[in-house]
Amino acid sequence: MDFKGKIENLKGYFIDVYMEAKRVTWPSKKDAIKGTYVVLITVVIAAIFLGIVDVGLARFIQALLRG
C-alpha cells in the first residue's frame, strides 16, 4: 500500500470515529456527578481497607522477624 492509500485509510478511520461519537448517548450532568461520587467513595473505602491490611501485615512480619 502506498502513502496515498494509507492517508485515505486514516481519513476513513477518523470519519468513522466521528460518526460513532455522534451516536453515543452521553450521561446527564446529574448522572455524571452521581457516578463520580460512587467512584470516589469506593476508592476511599478501598484505600482505607488496603491501609489497614498493610499495617497489619507489616506488624505481623515485624513480629516474625523479632522472633
PQR file with spaces between the fields and no chain letter, atoms N, CA, C, O and H, PARSE charges and radii, in Angstrom:
ATOM       1  N    MET     1       0.848   -1.169    0.000 -0.4000 1.5000
ATOM       2  CA   MET     1       0.000    0.000    0.000 -0.0000 2.0000
ATOM       3  C    MET     1       0.900    1.241    0.000  0.5500 1.7000
ATOM       4  O    MET     1       1.866    1.331    0.758 -0.5500 1.4000
ATOM       5  N    ASP     2       0.566    2.156   -0.842 -0.4000 1.5000
ATOM       6  CA   ASP     2       1.371    3.372   -0.950 -0.0000 2.0000
ATOM       7  C    ASP     2       0.935    4.408    0.088  0.5500 1.7000
ATOM       8  O    ASP     2      -0.020    4.200    0.836 -0.5500 1.4000
ATOM       9  H    ASP     2      -0.219    2.083   -1.457  0.4000 1.0000
ATOM      10  N    PHE     3       1.643    5.503    0.110 -0.4000 1.5000
ATOM      11  CA   PHE     3       1.405    6.562    1.088 -0.0000 2.0000
ATOM      12  C    PHE     3       0.005    7.147    0.957  0.5500 1.7000
ATOM      13  O    PHE     3      -0.662    7.416    1.956 -0.5500 1.4000
ATOM      14  H    PHE     3       2.419    5.671   -0.498  0.4000 1.0000
ATOM      15  N    LYS     4      -0.430    7.340   -0.276 -0.4000 1.5000
ATOM      16  CA   LYS     4      -1.747    7.924   -0.518 -0.0000 2.0000
ATOM      17  C    LYS     4      -2.865    7.011    0.015  0.5500 1.7000
ATOM      18  O    LYS     4      -3.861    7.484    0.563 -0.5500 1.4000
ATOM      19  H    LYS     4       0.112    7.122   -1.087  0.4000 1.0000
ATOM      20  N    GLY     5      -2.681    5.719   -0.156 -0.4000 1.5000
ATOM      21  CA   GLY     5      -3.667    4.760    0.352 -0.0000 2.0000
ATOM      22  C    GLY     5      -3.730    4.765    1.872  0.5500 1.7000
ATOM      23  O    GLY     5      -4.806    4.642    2.457 -0.5500 1.4000
ATOM      24  H    GLY     5      -1.872    5.335   -0.601  0.4000 1.0000
ATOM      25  N    LYS     6      -2.568    4.908    2.508 -0.4000 1.5000
ATOM      26  CA   LYS     6      -2.537    4.958    3.967 -0.0000 2.0000
ATOM      27  C    LYS     6      -3.240    6.210    4.478  0.5500 1.7000
ATOM      28  O    LYS     6      -3.952    6.165    5.481 -0.5500 1.4000
ATOM      29  H    LYS     6      -1.694    5.008    2.032  0.4000 1.0000
ATOM      30  N    ILE     7      -3.041    7.321    3.788 -0.4000 1.5000
ATOM      31  CA   ILE     7      -3.709    8.569    4.169 -0.0000 2.0000
ATOM      32  C    ILE     7      -5.221    8.416    4.042  0.5500 1.7000
ATOM      33  O    ILE     7      -5.966    8.875    4.908 -0.5500 1.4000
ATOM      34  H    ILE     7      -2.463    7.358    2.972  0.4000 1.0000
ATOM      35  N    GLU     8      -5.673    7.779    2.977 -0.4000 1.5000
ATOM      36  CA   GLU     8      -7.117    7.575    2.776 -0.0000 2.0000
ATOM      37  C    GLU     8      -7.680    6.665    3.864  0.5500 1.7000
ATOM      38  O    GLU     8      -8.779    6.909    4.361 -0.5500 1.4000
ATOM      39  H    GLU     8      -5.068    7.407    2.273  0.4000 1.0000
ATOM      40  N    ASN     9      -6.945    5.622    4.242 -0.4000 1.5000
ATOM      41  CA   ASN     9      -7.400    4.735    5.317 -0.0000 2.0000
ATOM      42  C    ASN     9      -7.493    5.491    6.641  0.5500 1.7000
ATOM      43  O    ASN     9      -8.444    5.306    7.401 -0.5500 1.4000
ATOM      44  H    ASN     9      -6.051    5.424    3.839  0.4000 1.0000
ATOM      45  N    LEU    10      -6.512    6.333    6.912 -0.4000 1.5000
ATOM      46  CA   LEU    10      -6.510    7.119    8.138 -0.0000 2.0000
ATOM      47  C    LEU    10      -7.679    8.099    8.140  0.5500 1.7000
ATOM      48  O    LEU    10      -8.349    8.275    9.157 -0.5500 1.4000
ATOM      49  H    LEU    10      -5.740    6.483    6.295  0.4000 1.0000
ATOM      50  N    LYS    11      -7.916    8.729    7.008 -0.4000 1.5000
ATOM      51  CA   LYS    11      -9.036    9.664    6.883 -0.0000 2.0000
ATOM      52  C    LYS    11     -10.361    8.930    7.123  0.5500 1.7000
ATOM      53  O    LYS    11     -11.235    9.435    7.828 -0.5500 1.4000
ATOM      54  H    LYS    11      -7.372    8.587    6.181  0.4000 1.0000
ATOM      55  N    GLY    12     -10.501    7.760    6.545 -0.4000 1.5000
ATOM      56  CA   GLY    12     -11.710    6.959    6.740 -0.0000 2.0000
ATOM      57  C    GLY    12     -11.897    6.559    8.197  0.5500 1.7000
ATOM      58  O    GLY    12     -13.016    6.549    8.710 -0.5500 1.4000
ATOM      59  H    GLY    12      -9.791    7.350    5.972  0.4000 1.0000
ATOM      60  N    TYR    13     -10.791    6.231    8.859 -0.4000 1.5000
ATOM      61  CA   TYR    13     -10.845    5.863   10.275 -0.0000 2.0000
ATOM      62  C    TYR    13     -11.388    7.023   11.108  0.5500 1.7000
ATOM      63  O    TYR    13     -12.273    6.822   11.940 -0.5500 1.4000
ATOM      64  H    TYR    13      -9.882    6.239    8.443  0.4000 1.0000
ATOM      65  N    PHE    14     -10.874    8.226   10.896 -0.4000 1.5000
ATOM      66  CA   PHE    14     -11.322    9.374   11.686 -0.0000 2.0000
ATOM      67  C    PHE    14     -12.761    9.759   11.370  0.5500 1.7000
ATOM      68  O    PHE    14     -13.474   10.241   12.251 -0.5500 1.4000
ATOM      69  H    PHE    14     -10.156    8.389   10.220  0.4000 1.0000
ATOM      70  N    ILE    15     -13.194    9.559   10.151 -0.4000 1.5000
ATOM      71  CA   ILE    15     -14.597    9.807    9.802 -0.0000 2.0000
ATOM      72  C    ILE    15     -15.491    8.823   10.553  0.5500 1.7000
ATOM      73  O    ILE    15     -16.533    9.202   11.089 -0.5500 1.4000
ATOM      74  H    ILE    15     -12.615    9.168    9.436  0.4000 1.0000
ATOM      75  N    ASP    16     -15.071    7.548   10.586 -0.4000 1.5000
ATOM      76  CA   ASP    16     -15.836    6.533   11.329 -0.0000 2.0000
ATOM      77  C    ASP    16     -15.891    6.848   12.817  0.5500 1.7000
ATOM      78  O    ASP    16     -16.938    6.694   13.446 -0.5500 1.4000
ATOM      79  H    ASP    16     -14.225    7.241   10.151  0.4000 1.0000
ATOM      80  N    VAL    17     -14.775    7.287   13.382 -0.4000 1.5000
ATOM      81  CA   VAL    17     -14.742    7.648   14.806 -0.0000 2.0000
ATOM      82  C    VAL    17     -15.694    8.807   15.069  0.5500 1.7000
ATOM      83  O    VAL    17     -16.435    8.785   16.052 -0.5500 1.4000
ATOM      84  H    VAL    17     -13.924    7.413   12.871  0.4000 1.0000
ATOM      85  N    TYR    18     -15.684    9.813   14.213 -0.4000 1.5000
ATOM      86  CA   TYR    18     -16.565   10.966   14.370 -0.0000 2.0000
ATOM      87  C    TYR    18     -18.035   10.534   14.297  0.5500 1.7000
ATOM      88  O    TYR    18     -18.851   10.973   15.108 -0.5500 1.4000
ATOM      89  H    TYR    18     -15.082    9.831   13.415  0.4000 1.0000
ATOM      90  N    MET    19     -18.368    9.683   13.339 -0.4000 1.5000
ATOM      91  CA   MET    19     -19.749    9.230   13.187 -0.0000 2.0000
ATOM      92  C    MET    19     -20.189    8.415   14.405  0.5500 1.7000
ATOM      93  O    MET    19     -21.327    8.544   14.857 -0.5500 1.4000
ATOM      94  H    MET    19     -17.705    9.326   12.681  0.4000 1.0000
ATOM      95  N    GLU    20     -19.303    7.585   14.930 -0.4000 1.5000
ATOM      96  CA   GLU    20     -19.632    6.777   16.107 -0.0000 2.0000
ATOM      97  C    GLU    20     -19.819    7.666   17.340  0.5500 1.7000
ATOM      98  O    GLU    20     -20.711    7.416   18.151 -0.5500 1.4000
ATOM      99  H    GLU    20     -18.379    7.480   14.563  0.4000 1.0000
ATOM     100  N    ALA    21     -18.992    8.691   17.484 -0.4000 1.5000
ATOM     101  CA   ALA    21     -19.094    9.602   18.632 -0.0000 2.0000
ATOM     102  C    ALA    21     -20.417   10.362   18.600  0.5500 1.7000
ATOM     103  O    ALA    21     -20.946   10.712   19.655 -0.5500 1.4000
ATOM     104  H    ALA    21     -18.268    8.893   16.825  0.4000 1.0000
ATOM     105  N    LYS    22     -20.957   10.622   17.423 -0.4000 1.5000
ATOM     106  CA   LYS    22     -22.241   11.315   17.317 -0.0000 2.0000
ATOM     107  C    LYS    22     -23.389   10.434   17.804  0.5500 1.7000
ATOM     108  O    LYS    22     -24.425   10.945   18.230 -0.5500 1.4000
ATOM     109  H    LYS    22     -20.527   10.338   16.566  0.4000 1.0000
ATOM     110  N    ARG    23     -23.211    9.108   17.743 -0.4000 1.5000
ATOM     111  CA   ARG    23     -24.269    8.187   18.155 -0.0000 2.0000
ATOM     112  C    ARG    23     -24.232    7.853   19.648  0.5500 1.7000
ATOM     113  O    ARG    23     -25.137    7.193   20.158 -0.5500 1.4000
ATOM     114  H    ARG    23     -22.370    8.692   17.397  0.4000 1.0000
ATOM     115  N    VAL    24     -23.210    8.298   20.335 -0.4000 1.5000
ATOM     116  CA   VAL    24     -23.071    7.983   21.757 -0.0000 2.0000
ATOM     117  C    VAL    24     -24.145    8.721   22.552  0.5500 1.7000
ATOM     118  O    VAL    24     -24.431    9.891   22.298 -0.5500 1.4000
ATOM     119  H    VAL    24     -22.475    8.834   19.920  0.4000 1.0000
ATOM     120  N    THR    25     -24.730    8.022   23.510 -0.4000 1.5000
ATOM     121  CA   THR    25     -25.681    8.649   24.427 -0.0000 2.0000
ATOM     122  C    THR    25     -24.892    9.048   25.668  0.5500 1.7000
ATOM     123  O    THR    25     -24.499    8.193   26.462 -0.5500 1.4000
ATOM     124  H    THR    25     -24.498    7.071   23.716  0.4000 1.0000
ATOM     125  N    TRP    26     -24.663   10.333   25.832 -0.4000 1.5000
ATOM     126  CA   TRP    26     -23.864   10.833   26.938 -0.0000 2.0000
ATOM     127  C    TRP    26     -24.735   10.967   28.174  0.5500 1.7000
ATOM     128  O    TRP    26     -25.913   11.307   28.069 -0.5500 1.4000
ATOM     129  H    TRP    26     -24.983   11.028   25.187  0.4000 1.0000
ATOM     130  N    PRO    27     -24.161   10.700   29.361 -0.5600 1.5000
ATOM     131  CA   PRO    27     -24.957   10.836   30.588  0.2800 2.0000
ATOM     132  C    PRO    27     -25.243   12.305   30.888  0.5500 1.7000
ATOM     133  O    PRO    27     -24.521   13.204   30.457 -0.5500 1.4000
ATOM     134  N    SER    28     -26.311   12.516   31.635 -0.4000 1.5000
ATOM     135  CA   SER    28     -26.622   13.884   32.045 -0.0000 2.0000
ATOM     136  C    SER    28     -25.592   14.325   33.092  0.5500 1.7000
ATOM     137  O    SER    28     -24.852   13.509   33.641 -0.5500 1.4000
ATOM     138  H    SER    28     -26.898   11.786   31.986  0.4000 1.0000
ATOM     139  N    LYS    29     -25.565   15.618   33.348 -0.4000 1.5000
ATOM     140  CA   LYS    29     -24.630   16.147   34.354 -0.0000 2.0000
ATOM     141  C    LYS    29     -24.904   15.522   35.715  0.5500 1.7000
ATOM     142  O    LYS    29     -23.975   15.194   36.453 -0.5500 1.4000
ATOM     143  H    LYS    29     -26.166   16.281   32.902  0.4000 1.0000
ATOM     144  N    LYS    30     -26.187   15.358   36.046 -0.4000 1.5000
ATOM     145  CA   LYS    30     -26.573   14.769   37.328 -0.0000 2.0000
ATOM     146  C    LYS    30     -26.065   13.329   37.434  0.5500 1.7000
ATOM     147  O    LYS    30     -25.531   12.934   38.471 -0.5500 1.4000
ATOM     148  H    LYS    30     -26.941   15.625   35.446  0.4000 1.0000
ATOM     149  N    ASP    31     -26.230   12.550   36.374 -0.4000 1.5000
ATOM     150  CA   ASP    31     -25.761   11.163   36.383 -0.0000 2.0000
ATOM     151  C    ASP    31     -24.233   11.086   36.463  0.5500 1.7000
ATOM     152  O    ASP    31     -23.689   10.216   37.143 -0.5500 1.4000
ATOM     153  H    ASP    31     -26.664   12.871   35.532  0.4000 1.0000
ATOM     154  N    ALA    32     -23.550   11.989   35.776 -0.4000 1.5000
ATOM     155  CA   ALA    32     -22.091   12.001   35.808 -0.0000 2.0000
ATOM     156  C    ALA    32     -21.579   12.336   37.207  0.5500 1.7000
ATOM     157  O    ALA    32     -20.601   11.747   37.669 -0.5500 1.4000
ATOM     158  H    ALA    32     -23.992   12.695   35.223  0.4000 1.0000
ATOM     159  N    ILE    33     -22.234   13.274   37.876 -0.4000 1.5000
ATOM     160  CA   ILE    33     -21.833   13.646   39.236 -0.0000 2.0000
ATOM     161  C    ILE    33     -22.089   12.490   40.191  0.5500 1.7000
ATOM     162  O    ILE    33     -21.248   12.192   41.038 -0.5500 1.4000
ATOM     163  H    ILE    33     -23.028   13.752   37.500  0.4000 1.0000
ATOM     164  N    LYS    34     -23.242   11.831   40.067 -0.4000 1.5000
ATOM     165  CA   LYS    34     -23.540   10.665   40.904 -0.0000 2.0000
ATOM     166  C    LYS    34     -22.476    9.583   40.717  0.5500 1.7000
ATOM     167  O    LYS    34     -21.971    9.020   41.689 -0.5500 1.4000
ATOM     168  H    LYS    34     -23.926   12.073   39.378  0.4000 1.0000
ATOM     169  N    GLY    35     -22.147    9.305   39.471 -0.4000 1.5000
ATOM     170  CA   GLY    35     -21.136    8.290   39.179 -0.0000 2.0000
ATOM     171  C    GLY    35     -19.785    8.659   39.758  0.5500 1.7000
ATOM     172  O    GLY    35     -19.053    7.795   40.242 -0.5500 1.4000
ATOM     173  H    GLY    35     -22.557    9.762   38.682  0.4000 1.0000
ATOM     174  N    THR    36     -19.452    9.942   39.709 -0.4000 1.5000
ATOM     175  CA   THR    36     -18.181   10.399   40.266 -0.0000 2.0000
ATOM     176  C    THR    36     -18.149   10.181   41.769  0.5500 1.7000
ATOM     177  O    THR    36     -17.138    9.733   42.310 -0.5500 1.4000
ATOM     178  H    THR    36     -20.046   10.644   39.316  0.4000 1.0000
ATOM     179  N    TYR    37     -19.256   10.496   42.454 -0.4000 1.5000
ATOM     180  CA   TYR    37     -19.319   10.275   43.894 -0.0000 2.0000
ATOM     181  C    TYR    37     -19.164    8.794   44.243  0.5500 1.7000
ATOM     182  O    TYR    37     -18.462    8.445   45.192 -0.5500 1.4000
ATOM     183  H    TYR    37     -20.077   10.860   42.014  0.4000 1.0000
ATOM     184  N    VAL    38     -19.815    7.937   43.482 -0.4000 1.5000
ATOM     185  CA   VAL    38     -19.711    6.495   43.724 -0.0000 2.0000
ATOM     186  C    VAL    38     -18.258    6.041   43.587  0.5500 1.7000
ATOM     187  O    VAL    38     -17.758    5.279   44.415 -0.5500 1.4000
ATOM     188  H    VAL    38     -20.385    8.220   42.711  0.4000 1.0000
ATOM     189  N    VAL    39     -17.595    6.508   42.548 -0.4000 1.5000
ATOM     190  CA   VAL    39     -16.201    6.122   42.338 -0.0000 2.0000
ATOM     191  C    VAL    39     -15.314    6.644   43.468  0.5500 1.7000
ATOM     192  O    VAL    39     -14.478    5.902   43.984 -0.5500 1.4000
ATOM     193  H    VAL    39     -18.001    7.127   41.876  0.4000 1.0000
ATOM     194  N    LEU    40     -15.481    7.899   43.857 -0.4000 1.5000
ATOM     195  CA   LEU    40     -14.662    8.476   44.928 -0.0000 2.0000
ATOM     196  C    LEU    40     -14.870    7.743   46.250  0.5500 1.7000
ATOM     197  O    LEU    40     -13.902    7.447   46.951 -0.5500 1.4000
ATOM     198  H    LEU    40     -16.160    8.502   43.437  0.4000 1.0000
ATOM     199  N    ILE    41     -16.106    7.450   46.593 -0.4000 1.5000
ATOM     200  CA   ILE    41     -16.388    6.729   47.834 -0.0000 2.0000
ATOM     201  C    ILE    41     -15.773    5.335   47.791  0.5500 1.7000
ATOM     202  O    ILE    41     -15.195    4.880   48.778 -0.5500 1.4000
ATOM     203  H    ILE    41     -16.893    7.691   46.024  0.4000 1.0000
ATOM     204  N    THR    42     -15.895    4.657   46.654 -0.4000 1.5000
ATOM     205  CA   THR    42     -15.313    3.321   46.506 -0.0000 2.0000
ATOM     206  C    THR    42     -13.798    3.366   46.652  0.5500 1.7000
ATOM     207  O    THR    42     -13.215    2.497   47.300 -0.5500 1.4000
ATOM     208  H    THR    42     -16.365    5.026   45.853  0.4000 1.0000
ATOM     209  N    VAL    43     -13.160    4.357   46.066 -0.4000 1.5000
ATOM     210  CA   VAL    43     -11.701    4.486   46.160 -0.0000 2.0000
ATOM     211  C    VAL    43     -11.274    4.751   47.600  0.5500 1.7000
ATOM     212  O    VAL    43     -10.290    4.178   48.068 -0.5500 1.4000
ATOM     213  H    VAL    43     -13.634    5.064   45.540  0.4000 1.0000
ATOM     214  N    VAL    44     -12.001    5.611   48.304 -0.4000 1.5000
ATOM     215  CA   VAL    44     -11.666    5.909   49.699 -0.0000 2.0000
ATOM     216  C    VAL    44     -11.810    4.654   50.566  0.5500 1.7000
ATOM     217  O    VAL    44     -10.942    4.365   51.389 -0.5500 1.4000
ATOM     218  H    VAL    44     -12.800    6.077   47.923  0.4000 1.0000
ATOM     219  N    ILE    45     -12.896    3.915   50.382 -0.4000 1.5000
ATOM     220  CA   ILE    45     -13.099    2.683   51.153 -0.0000 2.0000
ATOM     221  C    ILE    45     -11.993    1.670   50.849  0.5500 1.7000
ATOM     222  O    ILE    45     -11.463    1.041   51.765 -0.5500 1.4000
ATOM     223  H    ILE    45     -13.601    4.149   49.713  0.4000 1.0000
ATOM     224  N    ALA    46     -11.645    1.511   49.587 -0.4000 1.5000
ATOM     225  CA   ALA    46     -10.582    0.574   49.210 -0.0000 2.0000
ATOM     226  C    ALA    46      -9.245    1.011   49.789  0.5500 1.7000
ATOM     227  O    ALA    46      -8.468    0.170   50.242 -0.5500 1.4000
ATOM     228  H    ALA    46     -12.076    2.022   48.843  0.4000 1.0000
ATOM     229  N    ALA    47      -8.961    2.315   49.783 -0.4000 1.5000
ATOM     230  CA   ALA    47      -7.695    2.819   50.331 -0.0000 2.0000
ATOM     231  C    ALA    47      -7.614    2.576   51.828  0.5500 1.7000
ATOM     232  O    ALA    47      -6.567    2.180   52.338 -0.5500 1.4000
ATOM     233  H    ALA    47      -9.592    2.998   49.415  0.4000 1.0000
ATOM     234  N    ILE    48      -8.707    2.809   52.531 -0.4000 1.5000
ATOM     235  CA   ILE    48      -8.717    2.568   53.981 -0.0000 2.0000
ATOM     236  C    ILE    48      -8.505    1.077   54.253  0.5500 1.7000
ATOM     237  O    ILE    48      -7.696    0.706   55.103 -0.5500 1.4000
ATOM     238  H    ILE    48      -9.559    3.131   52.117  0.4000 1.0000
ATOM     239  N    PHE    49      -9.224    0.240   53.541 -0.4000 1.5000
ATOM     240  CA   PHE    49      -9.090   -1.204   53.725 -0.0000 2.0000
ATOM     241  C    PHE    49      -7.655   -1.660   53.455  0.5500 1.7000
ATOM     242  O    PHE    49      -7.069   -2.386   54.257 -0.5500 1.4000
ATOM     243  H    PHE    49      -9.882    0.541   52.850  0.4000 1.0000
ATOM     244  N    LEU    50      -7.099   -1.234   52.330 -0.4000 1.5000
ATOM     245  CA   LEU    50      -5.736   -1.651   51.996 -0.0000 2.0000
ATOM     246  C    LEU    50      -4.719   -1.087   52.980  0.5500 1.7000
ATOM     247  O    LEU    50      -3.718   -1.740   53.272 -0.5500 1.4000
ATOM     248  H    LEU    50      -7.575   -0.644   51.678  0.4000 1.0000
ATOM     249  N    GLY    51      -4.959    0.119   53.496 -0.4000 1.5000
ATOM     250  CA   GLY    51      -4.078    0.682   54.507 -0.0000 2.0000
ATOM     251  C    GLY    51      -4.085   -0.145   55.777  0.5500 1.7000
ATOM     252  O    GLY    51      -3.033   -0.398   56.363 -0.5500 1.4000
ATOM     253  H    GLY    51      -5.773    0.650   53.259  0.4000 1.0000
ATOM     254  N    ILE    52      -5.273   -0.569   56.207 -0.4000 1.5000
ATOM     255  CA   ILE    52      -5.382   -1.408   57.401 -0.0000 2.0000
ATOM     256  C    ILE    52      -4.679   -2.749   57.180  0.5500 1.7000
ATOM     257  O    ILE    52      -3.946   -3.219   58.051 -0.5500 1.4000
ATOM     258  H    ILE    52      -6.127   -0.363   55.730  0.4000 1.0000
ATOM     259  N    VAL    53      -4.901   -3.354   56.033 -0.4000 1.5000
ATOM     260  CA   VAL    53      -4.234   -4.625   55.722 -0.0000 2.0000
ATOM     261  C    VAL    53      -2.721   -4.433   55.696  0.5500 1.7000
ATOM     262  O    VAL    53      -1.987   -5.281   56.203 -0.5500 1.4000
ATOM     263  H    VAL    53      -5.496   -2.973   55.326  0.4000 1.0000
ATOM     264  N    ASP    54      -2.247   -3.344   55.119 -0.4000 1.5000
ATOM     265  CA   ASP    54      -0.813   -3.080   55.043 -0.0000 2.0000
ATOM     266  C    ASP    54      -0.199   -2.951   56.430  0.5500 1.7000
ATOM     267  O    ASP    54       0.843   -3.543   56.709 -0.5500 1.4000
ATOM     268  H    ASP    54      -2.844   -2.655   54.708  0.4000 1.0000
ATOM     269  N    VAL    55      -0.841   -2.179   57.296 -0.4000 1.5000
ATOM     270  CA   VAL    55      -0.326   -2.001   58.662 -0.0000 2.0000
ATOM     271  C    VAL    55      -0.336   -3.342   59.400  0.5500 1.7000
ATOM     272  O    VAL    55       0.626   -3.683   60.088 -0.5500 1.4000
ATOM     273  H    VAL    55      -1.688   -1.697   57.069  0.4000 1.0000
ATOM     274  N    GLY    56      -1.406   -4.086   59.256 -0.4000 1.5000
ATOM     275  CA   GLY    56      -1.499   -5.392   59.910 -0.0000 2.0000
ATOM     276  C    GLY    56      -0.409   -6.352   59.446  0.5500 1.7000
ATOM     277  O    GLY    56       0.225   -7.022   60.261 -0.5500 1.4000
ATOM     278  H    GLY    56      -2.188   -3.810   58.697  0.4000 1.0000
ATOM     279  N    LEU    57      -0.195   -6.415   58.150 -0.4000 1.5000
ATOM     280  CA   LEU    57       0.852   -7.302   57.628 -0.0000 2.0000
ATOM     281  C    LEU    57       2.241   -6.833   58.043  0.5500 1.7000
ATOM     282  O    LEU    57       3.109   -7.658   58.328 -0.5500 1.4000
ATOM     283  H    LEU    57      -0.710   -5.871   57.487  0.4000 1.0000
ATOM     284  N    ALA    58       2.462   -5.533   58.082 -0.4000 1.5000
ATOM     285  CA   ALA    58       3.762   -5.008   58.497 -0.0000 2.0000
ATOM     286  C    ALA    58       4.040   -5.389   59.949  0.5500 1.7000
ATOM     287  O    ALA    58       5.156   -5.795   60.273 -0.5500 1.4000
ATOM     288  H    ALA    58       1.756   -4.863   57.850  0.4000 1.0000
ATOM     289  N    ARG    59       3.061   -5.267   60.813 -0.4000 1.5000
ATOM     290  CA   ARG    59       3.234   -5.652   62.220 -0.0000 2.0000
ATOM     291  C    ARG    59       3.449   -7.151   62.355  0.5500 1.7000
ATOM     292  O    ARG    59       4.252   -7.594   63.175 -0.5500 1.4000
ATOM     293  H    ARG    59       2.154   -4.937   60.550  0.4000 1.0000
ATOM     294  N    PHE    60       2.743   -7.922   61.565 -0.4000 1.5000
ATOM     295  CA   PHE    60       2.896   -9.379   61.589 -0.0000 2.0000
ATOM     296  C    PHE    60       4.307   -9.782   61.171  0.5500 1.7000
ATOM     297  O    PHE    60       4.932  -10.627   61.811 -0.5500 1.4000
ATOM     298  H    PHE    60       2.090   -7.561   60.898  0.4000 1.0000
ATOM     299  N    ILE    61       4.797   -9.183   60.109 -0.4000 1.5000
ATOM     300  CA   ILE    61       6.151   -9.503   59.639 -0.0000 2.0000
ATOM     301  C    ILE    61       7.197   -9.044   60.648  0.5500 1.7000
ATOM     302  O    ILE    61       8.177   -9.753   60.875 -0.5500 1.4000
ATOM     303  H    ILE    61       4.289   -8.496   59.589  0.4000 1.0000
ATOM     304  N    GLN    62       7.010   -7.869   61.261 -0.4000 1.5000
ATOM     305  CA   GLN    62       7.937   -7.418   62.287 -0.0000 2.0000
ATOM     306  C    GLN    62       7.955   -8.394   63.465  0.5500 1.7000
ATOM     307  O    GLN    62       9.022   -8.696   63.999 -0.5500 1.4000
ATOM     308  H    GLN    62       6.213   -7.293   61.077  0.4000 1.0000
ATOM     309  N    ALA    63       6.803   -8.880   63.868 -0.4000 1.5000
ATOM     310  CA   ALA    63       6.733   -9.851   64.974 -0.0000 2.0000
ATOM     311  C    ALA    63       7.451  -11.132   64.607  0.5500 1.7000
ATOM     312  O    ALA    63       8.121  -11.728   65.450 -0.5500 1.4000
ATOM     313  H    ALA    63       5.936   -8.635   63.434  0.4000 1.0000
ATOM     314  N    LEU    64       7.322  -11.569   63.354 -0.4000 1.5000
ATOM     315  CA   LEU    64       8.027  -12.786   62.913 -0.0000 2.0000
ATOM     316  C    LEU    64       9.525  -12.590   62.913  0.5500 1.7000
ATOM     317  O    LEU    64      10.267  -13.491   63.306 -0.5500 1.4000
ATOM     318  H    LEU    64       6.777  -11.085   62.670  0.4000 1.0000
ATOM     319  N    LEU    65       9.990  -11.418   62.477 -0.4000 1.5000
ATOM     320  CA   LEU    65      11.420  -11.173   62.373 -0.0000 2.0000
ATOM     321  C    LEU    65      12.057  -10.980   63.757  0.5500 1.7000
ATOM     322  O    LEU    65      13.234  -11.291   63.940 -0.5500 1.4000
ATOM     323  H    LEU    65       9.388  -10.686   62.158  0.4000 1.0000
ATOM     324  N    ARG    66      11.301  -10.477   64.717 -0.4000 1.5000
ATOM     325  CA   ARG    66      11.834  -10.303   66.063 -0.0000 2.0000
ATOM     326  C    ARG    66      12.038  -11.637   66.765  0.5500 1.7000
ATOM     327  O    ARG    66      12.933  -11.811   67.591 -0.5500 1.4000
ATOM     328  H    ARG    66      10.345  -10.225   64.568  0.4000 1.0000
ATOM     329  N    GLY    67      11.183  -12.550   66.403 -0.4000 1.5000
ATOM     330  CA   GLY    67      11.427  -13.759   66.936 -0.0000 2.0000
ATOM     331  C    GLY    67      10.844  -14.761   67.665  0.5500 1.7000
ATOM     332  O    GLY    67      11.486  -15.771   67.949 -0.5500 1.4000
ATOM     333  H    GLY    67      10.456  -12.408   65.731  0.4000 1.0000
